[in-house]
Amino acid sequence: MTRLATVLHYFGVVLVVFSFLQALPLLVSAVSERTVDFPALTYGAPAAACLLLGVALARGFRPRELTAGQAMAVGVIGWIALSLIGALPFWLALDFGYFDMLFESVSGFTTTGMTVILPPAGELSPIALQDLPESLLIWRAMTQWIGGLGIFTLLLAITLRGGPRHHLLAVEMHKAASGRPVPGLLHSLRILWLVYVGLTVACGAVLYGLLGDPVDATVHALTTVSTGGFSTHDGSIGDLAGHPHAVAIQYTLIAFMFLGGTSFLLHWKALRGRFRDVFLDPELRLWVAFLAAATLLVALSRRVDPGAGLHERIRSSLFHVVSVATTTGYTLRDLGDVAFGALAQQVFLWLMLVGGCVGSTAGGLKVMRVRLLARVTQHFVRRTALPPSAVVPLTLRGVAVPRDEVTRLAVLVFGWLGFVAVGSIVLAATSSLGVAAAMSGSLSAMGNVGPSLINAEAFAGLGVAAKLWMMVAMIAGRLEILPLLLLFRRGAWR
């Protein structure tokens, strides 16, 4: 009972913080010409209920020492609960079933970017994205921005309280485990959030100058730096092709998607003038080389578009490579479009698998882990060729890698690929998708990417079982599997 009280206390604290965030669209409704019919009901009622329940739980239960395993369980419950609550504004404002709006909410908080709000031609949608109330578009983007660095890192950055609360970071450790900008974990989190806010404001300012629309600029700034990819247009960034500043908009998004997928510790080093450390960072250098090679392959494998020059082909290829690699998911055209050859689509699948850098808002396995896998393989081959008595330490960046870290990496990769495999089977068994489409859909959900080789019509036809599994995969991918698995072990609650 003591452990349950601790869980309920910290869950209540999370609800209190979240309630204020959920009430923010009320301010947009107050100044917007196109808003929901009943803002107080749509946003105010869920926020008020969230606040009251959170205060009751936080004050009604006394916290005890929280173990790392219990903190992970609390974290998973928190993410699921916030997704359930975050779906309410969509459900109250739109003509959709709650299950579909829960899918939209999970996709938002995990920064995946898959959407069931399809163009009017789709079977599920009575409305186009660009026709949604502005306050709802803002809330939709906010779910991704909140999930970008994680709700628990935000909680700790706001409260600046340590003690047993620091264990809550275990559920989102991939956001804060790439190093600390200053001594003290909580102060480091505060700096990371200040950098995150600063990048968002900078992106929004540039986009506002180019787009001239405050809602479009705000939405795309929130979902670019968070590498989420929710747009205000059914055709994503492709709908802006006719805009007079289309090229500048695309390059702006490329730049900020790249920054969102780069370790935030490097951003802090750059702000401190430590450019040598940034340029010599091995993960960043490997990632840049990876992106350059992928862009070249996609550009060379693309089928010739009538009227498309060399610059357009390179720019479009770079845009899609950065978008998929950072798991943002913006598109100029569907990834399954005939303009992309088989090689380009294969590259996209590998980009979904790898993802961005550790300590960023991007999903995927992360570049540093792929590098560590390669280093482990090299180390094993080297040891095999030497006498059994030879001592060959495993190092990365000149630092010895603990055995526990290698074990954790093996568990993560095995679990990640296992989820992808099961997801592919579920999608193939419950829909009419082909092998490639089912695999890409599963990879996209686990990598929190969004777009895949599944076209809009086929996505609209996915049933409850397929969507339910994709929601599980999105949460598992965002929390990196282990916290989700711990939720179902009794030992985590003892």
VOGU-3710 file (C-alpha; in Angstrom, 3 decimals, decimal comma):
1> mtrlatvlhy> 0,000/0,000/0,000  2,943/2,334/0,727  4,359/1,807/-2,763  0,943/2,386/-4,328  0,625/5,644/-2,378  3,993/6,759/-3,733  2,928/5,958/-7,286  -0,338/7,866/-6,893  1,433/10,883/-5,366  3,861/11,340/-8,249
11> fgvvlvvfsf> 1,158/10,630/-10,781  -0,840/13,444/-9,190  2,107/15,849/-9,536  2,335/15,014/-13,248  -1,401/15,691/-13,673  -1,082/19,106/-12,024  1,713/20,189/-14,377  -0,140/18,809/-17,387  -3,405/20,574/-16,496  -1,832/24,007/-17,015
21> lqalpllvsa> -0,447/22,967/-20,390  -3,825/21,626/-21,481  -5,511/24,927/-20,624  -3,228/26,982/-22,909  -5,423/26,553/-26,043  -8,073/28,580/-24,195  -5,880/31,630/-24,787  -5,771/30,849/-28,511  -9,549/30,475/-28,569  -9,925/33,898/-26,964
31> vsertvdfpa> -8,127/35,665/-29,834  -8,871/33,332/-32,746  -11,574/33,860/-35,345  -11,821/30,136/-36,107  -12,148/28,123/-32,928  -14,146/25,299/-31,402  -17,794/25,814/-30,502  -17,385/25,464/-26,744  -13,777/26,234/-25,710  -14,528/26,032/-21,984
41> ltygapaaac> -15,883/22,501/-22,414  -13,284/21,354/-24,935  -10,191/22,595/-23,105  -11,264/23,961/-19,743  -13,217/20,963/-18,466  -10,459/18,355/-19,079  -7,836/20,738/-17,672  -9,912/21,438/-14,547  -10,623/17,742/-13,984  -6,933/16,982/-14,464
51> lllgvalarg> -5,961/19,683/-11,946  -8,474/18,596/-9,302  -7,546/14,939/-9,589  -3,847/15,776/-9,547  -4,117/17,954/-6,433  -6,188/15,290/-4,684  -3,648/12,562/-5,444  -0,585/14,685/-4,666  -1,978/15,892/-1,344  -3,851/12,745/-0,394
61> frpreltagq> -0,902/10,361/-0,589  2,477/10,748/1,069  5,471/9,903/-1,110  8,046/7,337/-0,085  11,327/6,332/-1,659  10,778/5,527/-5,314  12,874/2,819/-6,931  14,001/3,035/-10,557  11,705/0,162/-11,552  8,684/1,738/-9,900
71> amavgvigwi> 9,535/5,085/-11,495  9,488/3,450/-14,919  6,085/1,957/-14,157  4,837/5,374/-13,034  6,245/6,862/-16,212  4,452/4,466/-18,519  1,179/4,983/-16,664  1,733/8,728/-16,906  2,284/8,632/-20,658  -0,787/6,457/-21,191
81> alsligalpf> -2,929/8,632/-18,919  -1,818/11,856/-20,605  -2,635/10,351/-23,985  -6,110/9,395/-22,725  -6,697/12,910/-21,358  -5,076/14,639/-24,333  -7,498/12,903/-26,691  -10,510/14,592/-25,052  -10,227/17,975/-26,864  -10,078/16,189/-30,247
91> wlaldfgyfd> -13,029/13,978/-29,337  -15,144/16,866/-27,997  -14,440/19,152/-30,945  -14,481/16,785/-33,926  -16,828/14,202/-35,376  -14,597/11,225/-34,621  -14,819/8,254/-32,311  -12,763/8,384/-29,119  -10,534/5,491/-30,193  -9,383/7,317/-33,312
101> mlfesvsgft> -8,739/10,476/-31,321  -6,747/8,430/-28,801  -4,620/7,265/-31,724  -4,115/10,916/-32,705  -3,163/11,805/-29,137  -0,689/8,928/-28,741  0,822/9,817/-32,109  1,204/13,385/-30,884  2,760/12,774/-27,469  5,173/10,190/-28,880
111> ttgmtvilpp> 6,056/12,684/-31,678  5,249/10,021/-34,269  3,018/12,154/-36,485  0,693/9,483/-37,872  -2,801/10,908/-38,245  -6,317/9,623/-38,803  -7,487/13,119/-39,743  -7,141/12,446/-43,445  -8,208/14,510/-46,478  -11,961/14,483/-47,204
121> agelspialq> -11,484/11,699/-49,738  -10,489/9,378/-46,899  -13,184/7,258/-45,322  -12,492/8,472/-41,783  -12,375/12,230/-42,209  -15,223/14,747/-42,474  -12,799/17,685/-42,435  -9,431/18,722/-43,853  -6,576/19,659/-41,543  -6,447/23,231/-42,809
131> dlpeslliwr> -10,113/23,625/-41,835  -9,620/22,598/-38,203  -10,111/25,253/-35,509  -6,859/27,109/-34,905  -6,874/26,345/-31,190  -7,143/22,625/-31,986  -4,240/22,830/-34,425  -2,202/24,478/-31,675  -3,173/21,785/-29,156  -2,325/19,081/-31,699
141> amtqwigglg> 1,130/20,627/-32,141  1,562/21,104/-28,386  1,163/17,376/-27,765  4,265/16,818/-29,876  6,181/19,676/-28,298  5,404/18,389/-24,785  6,494/14,889/-25,777  9,638/16,123/-27,523  11,891/16,249/-24,465  9,452/14,343/-22,280
151> iftlllaitl> 6,841/15,260/-19,709  8,961/14,051/-16,784  12,009/16,067/-17,779  9,656/19,064/-17,934  8,222/18,236/-14,510  11,664/18,096/-12,928  12,897/21,183/-14,769  9,913/23,183/-13,473  9,979/21,975/-9,882  13,782/21,651/-9,550
161> rggprhhlla> 13,210/19,120/-6,799  15,426/16,091/-6,498  15,281/13,283/-3,985  13,446/10,209/-5,216  11,932/12,207/-8,075  15,104/11,894/-10,121  14,241/8,225/-10,695  11,399/9,414/-12,944  14,071/10,208/-15,516  14,612/6,475/-15,962
171> vemhkaasgr> 11,548/6,364/-18,213  12,992/9,067/-20,498  16,706/8,520/-19,923  17,484/8,646/-23,642  16,660/12,367/-23,440  19,172/13,154/-20,721  21,813/10,430/-20,831  24,180/11,974/-23,379  25,991/14,022/-20,726  25,339/17,074/-18,601
181> pvpgllhslr> 25,983/20,679/-19,615  26,584/21,715/-15,977  27,006/19,871/-12,658  23,682/18,784/-11,200  21,092/16,800/-13,124  18,141/19,085/-12,423  19,994/22,247/-13,441  21,125/20,455/-16,594  17,517/19,645/-17,421  16,562/23,263/-16,979
191> ilwlvyvglt> 19,301/24,296/-19,430  18,161/21,676/-21,945  14,608/23,005/-21,767  15,820/26,591/-22,180  17,718/25,516/-25,313  14,601/23,669/-26,504  12,407/26,733/-25,989  15,012/28,980/-27,616  15,192/26,803/-30,749  11,386/26,726/-30,945
201> vacgavlygl> 11,106/30,517/-30,675  13,851/31,025/-33,277  12,202/28,592/-35,675  8,814/30,237/-35,174  10,231/33,711/-35,809  11,865/32,671/-39,087  8,770/30,794/-40,255  6,520/33,718/-39,375  8,665/35,978/-41,524  8,340/33,524/-44,412
211> lgdpvdatvh> 4,743/32,332/-44,003  3,149/35,483/-42,581  0,626/33,376/-40,664  1,099/33,131/-36,876  -0,780/29,828/-36,513  1,097/28,115/-39,354  4,396/29,423/-38,025  3,642/28,357/-34,438  2,421/24,877/-35,357  5,378/24,131/-37,602
221> alttvstggf> 7,864/25,538/-35,090  6,441/23,336/-32,310  6,464/20,219/-34,472  9,807/20,838/-36,188  12,058/21,268/-33,149  10,235/18,413/-31,397  10,768/16,330/-34,580  7,072/15,456/-34,512  5,855/16,405/-37,976  2,211/17,377/-37,443
231> sthdgsigdl> 1,397/19,998/-40,070  -1,541/22,307/-40,749  -1,962/20,877/-44,256  -3,205/17,521/-45,490  -0,309/17,265/-47,914  2,240/18,257/-45,254  4,927/20,646/-46,539  4,146/19,595/-50,116  1,051/21,806/-49,967  3,346/24,822/-49,650
241> aghphavaiq> 5,052/24,116/-52,990  3,290/27,070/-54,598  4,227/29,495/-51,824  6,501/32,337/-52,990  9,001/31,431/-50,256  8,674/27,659/-50,644  12,409/27,052/-51,099  13,344/29,166/-48,068  10,679/27,419/-45,995  12,069/24,008/-46,917
251> ytliafmflg> 15,643/24,976/-46,058  14,481/26,491/-42,758  12,706/23,276/-41,841  15,724/21,200/-42,875  17,956/23,268/-40,589  15,702/23,088/-37,537  14,843/19,414/-38,063  18,570/18,734/-38,069  19,018/20,763/-34,876  16,141/18,896/-33,241
261> gtsfllhwka> 17,727/15,565/-34,129  21,148/16,618/-32,780  22,139/16,160/-29,139  21,024/19,153/-27,092  24,271/18,922/-25,168  26,057/19,979/-28,376  23,734/22,972/-28,697  24,765/24,072/-25,217  28,436/23,619/-26,073  27,935/25,739/-29,200
271> lrgrfrdvfl> 26,266/28,475/-27,143  29,272/28,403/-24,790  31,618/28,836/-27,760  33,051/25,322/-27,562  32,835/24,817/-31,330  35,813/22,480/-31,467  34,002/20,016/-29,188  30,952/20,242/-31,456  32,814/19,725/-34,726  34,885/16,842/-33,338
281> dpelrlwvaf> 31,944/15,029/-31,745  32,106/11,486/-33,199  28,351/10,881/-33,144  27,621/14,141/-34,965  30,303/13,507/-37,569  29,030/9,984/-38,209  25,457/11,268/-38,458  26,371/14,018/-40,935  28,237/11,489/-43,078  25,257/9,156/-42,856
291> laaatllval> 22,849/11,902/-43,959  25,118/12,967/-46,822  25,426/9,406/-48,125  21,681/8,811/-47,812  20,889/12,063/-49,661  23,220/11,099/-52,478  21,637/7,641/-52,817  18,092/9,021/-52,782  18,948/11,733/-55,326  20,638/9,266/-57,687
301> srrvdpgagl> 17,852/6,688/-57,408  14,974/9,115/-57,904  13,109/8,817/-61,147  13,210/11,907/-63,324  10,383/14,346/-62,606  9,192/16,449/-65,551  10,398/20,002/-65,045  12,485/19,196/-61,963  16,041/20,508/-62,141  19,143/19,269/-60,360
311> herirsslfh> 18,729/21,707/-57,444  15,137/20,655/-56,875  16,055/16,967/-56,889  18,899/17,445/-54,409  16,859/19,756/-52,165  13,874/17,412/-52,161  16,093/14,397/-51,458  17,852/16,234/-48,613  14,513/17,334/-47,171  13,112/13,793/-47,070
321> vvsvatttgy> 16,345/12,256/-45,764  16,617/14,748/-42,886  12,892/14,486/-42,171  12,966/10,680/-41,931  16,351/10,454/-40,170  15,257/12,915/-37,481  11,904/11,064/-37,349  10,077/14,355/-37,951  8,025/12,993/-40,819  7,349/16,071/-42,933
331> tlrdlgdvaf> 6,984/15,192/-46,601  6,908/16,967/-49,944  5,326/13,847/-51,437  4,437/10,380/-50,132  7,427/8,136/-49,476  5,720/5,479/-51,599  5,419/7,849/-54,559  6,624/6,546/-57,932  9,207/9,370/-57,986  11,172/7,414/-55,366
341> galaqqvflw> 12,831/4,276/-56,677  13,269/1,017/-54,778  16,720/2,085/-53,536  15,380/5,364/-52,137  12,613/3,527/-50,291  15,170/1,100/-48,849  17,225/4,060/-47,647  14,138/5,506/-45,948  13,577/2,220/-44,096  17,158/2,207/-42,802
351> lmlvggcvgs> 16,832/5,838/-41,759  13,710/4,924/-39,749  15,697/2,222/-37,996  18,707/4,363/-37,066  16,989/7,666/-36,213  18,820/10,677/-34,743  21,346/11,350/-31,986  21,207/10,403/-28,320  19,986/13,305/-26,186  17,831/14,760/-28,970
361> tagglkvmrv> 14,093/14,766/-29,633  14,468/12,215/-32,451  13,365/8,584/-32,274  14,918/5,414/-33,682  17,758/3,341/-32,227  20,060/6,409/-32,251  23,344/6,896/-34,095  25,577/6,404/-31,050  24,059/3,000/-30,334  24,591/1,891/-33,931
371> rllarvtqhf> 28,201/3,022/-33,607  28,520/1,077/-30,350  27,081/-2,032/-32,035  29,714/-1,740/-34,745  32,397/-1,291/-32,084  31,199/-4,389/-30,193  31,317/-6,415/-33,405  34,825/-5,167/-34,167  35,902/-5,959/-30,609  34,517/-9,504/-30,801
381> vrrtalppsa> 36,279/-10,207/-34,117  39,532/-8,833/-32,717  39,332/-10,957/-29,576  38,558/-14,052/-31,606  41,764/-13,594/-33,614  43,908/-13,258/-30,455  44,973/-15,841/-27,865  42,408/-16,555/-25,110  44,709/-14,976/-22,516  44,805/-11,625/-24,352
391> vvpltlrgva> 43,103/-8,719/-22,600  41,341/-6,437/-25,082  39,176/-3,757/-23,422  36,079/-2,532/-25,218  36,324/1,237/-25,584  34,300/3,988/-27,199  35,592/7,563/-27,465  38,646/6,315/-25,568  36,513/5,305/-22,566  35,933/1,733/-21,442
401> vprdevtrla> 32,370/0,547/-22,062  30,869/-1,257/-19,025  29,530/-4,752/-19,589  26,127/-3,659/-18,263  25,900/-1,053/-21,021  26,576/-3,684/-23,682  23,944/-5,933/-22,126  21,434/-3,097/-22,033  22,158/-2,317/-25,672  21,632/-5,949/-26,668
411> vlvfgwlgfv> 18,307/-6,064/-24,808  17,180/-2,797/-26,390  18,079/-3,835/-29,942  16,529/-7,289/-29,540  13,352/-5,808/-28,069  13,217/-3,088/-30,725  13,545/-5,531/-33,617  11,132/-7,912/-31,906  8,475/-5,203/-31,732  9,063/-4,357/-35,399
421> avgsivlaat> 8,721/-8,011/-36,398  5,537/-8,567/-34,383  4,099/-5,305/-35,678  4,759/-6,313/-39,265  2,924/-9,594/-38,685  -0,013/-7,851/-36,995  -0,359/-5,291/-39,791  -0,110/-7,948/-42,494  -2,607/-10,227/-40,719  -5,220/-7,548/-39,997
431> sslgvaaams> -5,096/-5,587/-43,262  -4,506/-5,902/-46,980  -1,012/-4,372/-46,764  1,865/-5,937/-48,639  5,145/-7,062/-47,085  7,019/-3,799/-47,670  4,123/-1,604/-46,537  3,539/-3,645/-43,357  7,250/-3,574/-42,512  7,512/0,167/-43,135
441> gslsamgnvg> 4,405/0,858/-41,046  5,818/-1,124/-38,133  9,230/0,560/-38,446  7,588/3,975/-38,654  5,554/3,387/-35,495  8,509/2,036/-33,478  10,838/4,747/-34,745  8,216/7,470/-34,118  8,613/8,625/-37,710  5,051/9,000/-39,058
451> pslinaeafa> 5,113/8,577/-42,839  5,680/5,153/-44,353  5,081/3,238/-47,558  1,403/2,900/-46,575  -0,685/5,251/-48,709  -3,518/7,334/-47,244  -6,276/5,101/-48,607  -4,731/1,946/-47,128  -4,065/3,712/-43,809  -7,711/4,777/-43,631
461> glgvaaklwm> -8,713/1,140/-43,929  -6,662/-0,095/-40,970  -8,782/-1,770/-38,323  -8,867/-1,508/-34,542  -6,307/-4,264/-33,957  -3,745/-2,673/-36,298  -4,177/0,781/-34,762  -4,055/-0,585/-31,220  -0,764/-2,335/-31,901  0,643/0,774/-33,563
471> mvamiagrle> -0,241/2,794/-30,445  1,587/0,257/-28,277  4,566/0,376/-30,654  4,637/4,190/-30,639  4,764/4,293/-26,832  7,308/1,456/-26,701  9,517/3,224/-29,219  9,329/6,558/-27,427  10,076/5,082/-24,002  12,574/2,590/-25,442
481> ilpllllfrr> 10,710/-0,596/-24,550  12,091/-1,439/-21,093  9,697/0,764/-19,061  6,726/-0,712/-20,945  7,860/-4,279/-20,250  8,451/-3,498/-16,556  4,850/-2,339/-16,245  3,698/-5,962/-16,503  6,063/-7,356/-13,889  4,797/-7,614/-10,323
491> gawr> 8,266/-6,879/-8,993  7,969/-3,297/-10,211  5,102/-2,708/-7,803  6,467/-4,423/-4,701
//
